[in-house]
Amino acid sequence: MYNMRTLPQSSRLNPAFQTGYNGHFGGLLSITPLFPAIDFSFNSNKLVYNDIIYPGTGEFDGSLIWAFNSQEEALKLVDKLEKINTFDLNLNLNLFNIGFKTKNIYWNIHAANKTFVNMAIPGGLIELVVKGNRHPDITPNMDLSGLGVNMTNYLEFGVGASMKVTADLTVGARFKALGGIANIESTKTDLHLNSHEDTLTLAADLQFRSSQPALTLDSLYYDQVRDTFLVDYTERSTSELISDIGYKFNNPGFAIDLGAEYQIMPELKAYVSITDIGFINWKTNVAEIRSADEEFIFQGFDIQRYIDDNNPNTTEPNMGEEYQDSLLTLFDVKKTNTSSYKTWLPAKLYVGASYNLTDAIGFGALYRGVYYNGDMQSAISLSANVNTNHISATVSYTMMEDNMDNIGLGFAGRFGPFQTFIISDHVLEEFWPQTARDVNIRLGFNWIFGYKKDKAALIE
């Protein structure tokens, strides 16, 4: 999408970007007869759908089975696991976006609802469950740290401007007010197991915190005397929810996007941008769960009793009722005095260049880095691009750290005042989602106003 010069949404990646149009309008709140304005992506660093659910063989021929259908199938799953198995999901709903030009400045105003989710599961934890603590592959001491979940949903309202400073240099900035809706995050994820022949000793240093609008938590704790887990809460009314989410901004935040483009020579352009440098302060119904300074002793078990459909002695597991009270004593789940906390957005860095063979045909190279929770995920894309007055099209190849077979396609077409677009960086995996580790799609619809022909970038 970065090199699709007629697409206004390209400015989301670089606020310095300008189309040749005098204005545009789009989003869910506009009259969009074709596509909703949506941006969806999913990534798994290892596992795919067919690793969990797949066609059976033998007596299960013609049926779908899952990886825990038998001990043999579960062991195949274990062999595919990474040390830490991650799953990332992003969903952006474009509520509206407006752009217009005043002299040499192009203005952008937008509103969006954004959600991102990250889950992490240690491979050793699944291996322990499948093999049992008596298996020779299970070491006496296991580090199972890394188990966690991070989820954020928020509203974003942004105002941006792009300006030509010189004939060759264009700069842009976008300032965004954020309103947090819901969040849950893992702040500590240390989990250690000491395994013996008949028992497991679990030592945990875990901490989770959350903020959400639906419930006011009055008390949340484990009652040692009554041996029960107590939760007292008050449900909030629909009007209160709408009030908090819609305009009160009880969980305020701020973010900024910065970008620049420089025309090195008529055929060669370089660009750089950094987006989503920002944070949200969470204040609504803040709750914190943390582990206590205790250990949990778990008796050894034969996992085949629970997952092997071919074993006549297979039974439904009742481990929850047997161990739930003991497990809950690991956590001090009293509501803390924490009244607020801060989370940062995943910041994104783009650095690239494009070279035009003709006014309409060019090639591009782009580096993309996403920094979140101390981790940098990188990708490099090479693209061939066509940009004319009426269309933008791109074919791309992307190299990611854990996936090298990513072919992308994008198309934006203008039909009178209407423009529609659809883009995917992993188009082959859209056709075979059962084997996909990366799926993404952007689609939407714009109303376009005015056009000023710029022969250096576009042709009729």
Residue pairs with C-beta under 8 A, 6 or more apart in sequence:
1 7
1 9
1 10
1 13
1 394
1 410
1 423
1 442
2 10
2 13
2 14
2 271
2 350
2 352
2 364
2 366
2 381
2 383
3 10
3 354
3 362
3 364
3 366
3 383
3 385
3 387
3 394
4 10
4 385
4 387
4 392
4 393
4 394
4 410
4 412
4 421
4 423
5 19
5 20
5 385
5 387
5 392
5 457
5 458
6 19
6 20
6 21
6 387
6 388
6 389
6 390
6 391
6 392
6 412
6 414
6 419
6 458
7 19
7 392
7 412
7 419
7 421
8 19
8 21
8 24
8 26
8 97
8 99
8 108
8 446
9 94
9 97
9 421
9 442
9 444
9 446
10 17
10 19
11 17
11 18
11 99
11 108
11 160
11 162
11 172
11 174
12 275
13 273
13 275
13 348
13 350
14 172
14 259
14 261
14 271
14 273
14 350
15 108
15 160
15 161
15 162
15 172
15 173
15 174
15 257
15 258
15 259
15 273
15 275
16 162
16 170
16 171
16 172
16 259
16 260
16 261
16 271
16 273
17 162
17 172
17 259
17 261
18 106
18 162
18 170
19 99
19 106
20 389
20 451
20 452
20 453
20 454
20 457
20 458
21 99
21 101
21 448
21 449
21 450
21 451
21 452
22 100
22 101
22 449
22 450
22 451
22 452
23 98
23 99
23 100
23 101
23 448
23 449
23 450
24 97
24 98
24 99
24 419
24 446
24 447
24 448
24 449
25 96
25 97
25 98
25 99
25 446
25 447
25 449
26 32
26 37
26 94
26 96
26 97
26 444
26 445
26 446
26 447
27 37
27 94
27 95
27 96
27 97
27 110
27 111
27 444
28 36
28 37
28 93
28 94
28 95
28 96
29 95
29 96
30 96
30 445
30 447
32 444
32 445
33 445
34 420
34 445
35 420
35 422
35 443
35 444
35 445
36 93
36 443
36 444
37 93
37 94
37 95
37 97
37 443
37 444
37 445
38 91
38 92
38 93
38 94
38 441
38 442
38 443
38 444
39 90
39 91
39 92
39 94
39 440
39 441
39 442
40 90
40 91
40 92
40 439
40 440
40 441
40 442
41 88
41 89
41 90
41 438
41 439
41 440
41 441
42 87
42 88
42 89
42 90
42 438
42 439
42 440
43 86
43 87
43 88
43 89
43 437
43 438
43 439
44 85
44 86
44 87
44 88
44 437
44 438
45 82
45 84
45 85
45 86
45 402
45 437
46 80
46 81
46 82
46 85
46 402
46 437
47 80
47 81
47 85
47 87
47 437
48 434
48 435
48 436
48 437
49 433
49 434
49 435
49 436
50 434
50 435
51 67
51 77
51 80
52 66
52 67
52 77
53 64
53 65
53 66
53 67
54 64
54 65
55 61
55 62
55 63
55 64
55 65
56 62
56 63
56 64
56 65
56 69
60 69
65 73
66 73
67 73
67 74
67 76
67 77
68 74
68 77
68 130
68 307
69 307
69 309
70 307
70 308
70 309
70 310
71 130
71 303
71 304
71 307
71 308
71 311
74 130
74 303
74 307
75 130
75 131
77 126
77 130
78 123
78 126
78 127
78 130
78 131
81 123
81 126
81 127
82 123
83 122
83 123
83 124
83 146
84 120
84 121
84 122
84 123
84 146
85 120
85 121
85 122
85 123
86 118
86 119
86 120
86 121
87 117
87 118
87 119
87 120
88 116
88 117
88 118
88 119
89 115
89 116
89 117
90 114
90 115
90 116
90 117
91 114
91 115
91 116
92 112
92 113
92 114
92 115
93 112
93 113
93 114
94 110
94 112
94 444
95 110
95 111
95 112
95 113
96 110
96 111
97 108
97 109
97 110
97 111
97 446
98 108
98 109
98 110
99 106
99 107
99 108
99 109
100 106
100 107
100 449
101 107
104 163
104 164
105 161
105 162
105 163
106 161
106 162
106 163
107 159
107 160
107 161
108 158
108 159
108 160
108 161
108 162
108 174
109 158
109 159
109 160
110 156
110 157
110 158
111 155
111 156
111 157
111 158
112 155
112 156
112 158
113 153
113 154
113 155
113 156
114 152
114 153
114 154
114 155
114 156
115 151
115 152
115 153
116 150
116 151
116 152
116 346
117 149
117 150
117 151
117 152
118 149
118 150
118 151
118 372
118 373
119 148
119 149
119 150
120 146
120 147
120 148
120 149
120 189
121 146
121 147
122 144
122 145
122 146
122 147
122 191
124 142
124 143
124 144
125 144
125 147
125 191
127 137
127 138
128 138
128 142
128 144
128 193
128 195
129 303
130 303
130 307
131 137
131 138
131 303
132 138
132 300
132 301
132 302
132 303
133 193
133 195
133 196
133 197
133 199
133 200
133 300
133 301
134 197
134 300
138 195
139 195
140 194
140 195
140 196
141 192
141 193
141 194
141 195
142 192
142 193
142 195
143 191
143 192
144 191
144 192
144 193
145 189
145 190
145 191
145 192
146 189
147 186
147 189
147 191
147 206
148 185
148 186
148 189
148 208
149 184
149 185
149 186
150 184
150 185
150 186
150 373
151 182
151 183
151 184
151 185
152 180
152 182
152 183
152 185
152 280
152 343
152 345
153 180
153 181
153 182
153 183
154 178
154 179
154 180
154 181
154 251
154 253
154 280
155 178
155 179
155 181
155 245
156 176
156 177
156 178
156 179
156 255
157 176
157 177
157 178
157 179
158 174
158 175
158 176
158 177
158 257
159 174
159 175
159 176
160 172
160 173
160 174
160 175
160 257
161 172
161 173
161 174
162 170
162 171
162 172
163 170
163 171
163 172
164 170
165 171
167 263
168 262
168 263
168 264
169 260
169 261
169 262
169 263
170 260
170 261
170 262
171 259
171 260
172 257
172 258
172 259
172 260
172 273
173 256
173 257
173 258
173 259
174 256
174 257
174 275
175 254
175 255
175 256
176 254
176 255
176 256
176 257
176 278
177 249
177 252
177 253
177 254
178 252
178 253
178 254
178 255
178 278
178 280
179 245
179 249
179 250
179 251
179 252
179 253
180 211
180 250
180 251
180 252
180 253
180 280
180 281
180 282
180 284
181 212
181 213
181 245
181 251
182 210
182 211
182 212
182 213
183 210
183 211
183 212
183 251
183 280
183 282
183 343
184 208
184 209
184 210
184 212
185 208
185 209
185 210
185 343
186 206
186 207
186 208
187 207
187 208
187 209
188 205
188 206
188 207
188 290
188 291
189 206
190 204
190 205
190 206
191 202
191 203
191 204
191 205
191 206
192 202
192 203
192 204
193 200
193 201
193 202
193 203
194 200
194 201
194 203
196 300
197 300
198 299
198 300
199 297
199 298
199 299
199 300
200 297
200 298
200 299
200 300
201 295
201 296
201 297
201 298
202 295
202 296
202 297
202 298
202 330
203 295
204 291
204 296
204 330
205 291
206 289
206 290
206 291
206 331
207 288
207 289
207 290
207 291
208 288
208 289
208 290
209 286
209 287
209 288
209 289
209 338
209 341
210 286
210 287
210 288
211 251
211 282
211 283
211 284
211 285
211 286
211 287
211 341
212 284
212 285
213 236
213 240
213 241
213 244
213 245
213 284
213 285
214 235
214 236
214 241
215 233
215 234
215 235
215 236
215 285
216 233
216 234
216 236
216 285
217 231
217 232
217 233
217 285
217 287
217 335
218 232
218 233
218 234
218 335
219 230
219 231
219 232
219 334
219 335
220 230
220 231
220 232
220 287
220 289
220 333
220 334
220 335
221 229
221 230
221 332
221 333
221 334
221 335
222 228
222 229
222 230
222 328
222 329
222 331
222 332
222 333
223 229
223 230
224 329
227 325
228 325
229 328
229 333
244 250
244 284
250 283
250 284
251 280
251 281
251 282
251 283
251 284
252 280
252 281
253 278
253 279
253 280
253 281
254 278
254 279
255 276
255 277
255 278
255 279
255 345
256 277
256 278
257 273
257 274
257 275
257 276
257 277
258 273
258 274
258 275
258 277
259 271
259 272
259 273
259 274
259 275
259 350
260 271
260 272
260 273
261 269
261 270
261 271
262 269
262 270
262 271
263 269
263 456
264 270
266 356
266 456
267 355
267 356
267 357
268 353
268 354
268 355
268 356
269 353
269 354
269 355
270 352
270 353
271 350
271 351
271 352
271 353
271 354
272 350
272 351
272 352
273 349
273 350
274 347
274 348
274 349
274 350
275 347
275 348
275 350
276 345
276 346
276 347
276 348
277 345
277 347
278 344
278 345
279 342
279 343
279 344
279 345
280 342
280 343
280 345
281 340
281 341
281 342
282 340
282 341
282 342
282 343
283 339
283 340
286 338
286 339
286 340
286 341
287 335
287 336
288 335
288 336
288 338
289 331
289 333
290 331
290 332
290 336
291 330
291 331
291 332
292 329
292 330
292 331
292 332
294 329
294 330
295 330
296 323
296 326
296 327
296 329
296 330
297 326
298 323
301 319
304 311
304 314
305 311
305 313
305 314
305 315
305 317
306 314
306 315
306 316
306 317
307 314
308 314
344 372
346 370
346 371
346 372
347 370
347 371
347 372
348 368
348 369
348 370
348 371
349 367
349 368
349 369
349 370
349 371
350 366
350 367
350 368
351 366
351 367
352 364
352 365
352 366
352 367
353 364
353 365
354 362
354 363
354 364
354 365
354 385
355 362
355 363
355 364
356 362
357 363
358 459
359 455
359 456
359 457
359 458
359 459
360 386
360 387
360 388
360 458
360 459
361 384
361 385
361 386
362 384
362 385
362 387
363 382
363 383
363 384
363 385
364 381
364 382
364 383
364 384
364 385
365 380
365 381
365 382
365 383
366 380
366 381
366 383
367 378
367 379
367 380
368 378
368 379
368 380
368 381
369 376
369 377
369 378
369 379
370 376
370 377
370 378
377 400
377 401
378 400
378 401
379 398
379 399
379 400
379 401
380 398
380 399
381 396
381 397
381 398
381 399
381 408
381 425
382 396
382 397
382 398
383 394
383 395
383 396
383 397
383 408
384 394
384 395
384 396
385 392
385 393
385 394
386 392
386 393
386 394
387 457
387 458
388 458
388 459
388 460
389 414
389 451
389 453
389 458
389 459
389 460
390 413
390 414
390 415
391 411
391 412
391 413
391 414
392 410
392 411
392 412
392 421
393 410
393 411
393 412
394 408
394 409
394 410
394 411
394 423
395 407
395 408
395 409
396 406
396 407
396 408
396 409
396 410
396 425
397 406
397 407
397 408
398 406
398 408
398 425
398 426
399 406
400 406
400 438
402 437
403 437
403 438
405 428
406 425
406 426
406 429
406 438
407 426
407 427
407 428
408 423
408 424
408 425
408 426
408 427
409 423
409 424
409 427
410 421
410 422
410 423
410 424
411 421
411 422
411 423
412 419
412 420
412 421
412 423
413 419
413 420
413 421
414 448
417 447
417 448
417 449
418 445
418 446
418 447
418 448
419 445
419 446
419 447
419 448
420 443
420 444
420 445
420 446
421 442
421 443
421 444
421 445
421 446
422 441
422 442
422 443
423 441
423 442
423 443
424 430
424 440
424 441
424 442
425 438
425 440
426 436
426 438
426 439
426 440
429 435
429 436
429 437
429 438
429 439
430 436
430 439
430 441
433 439
453 460
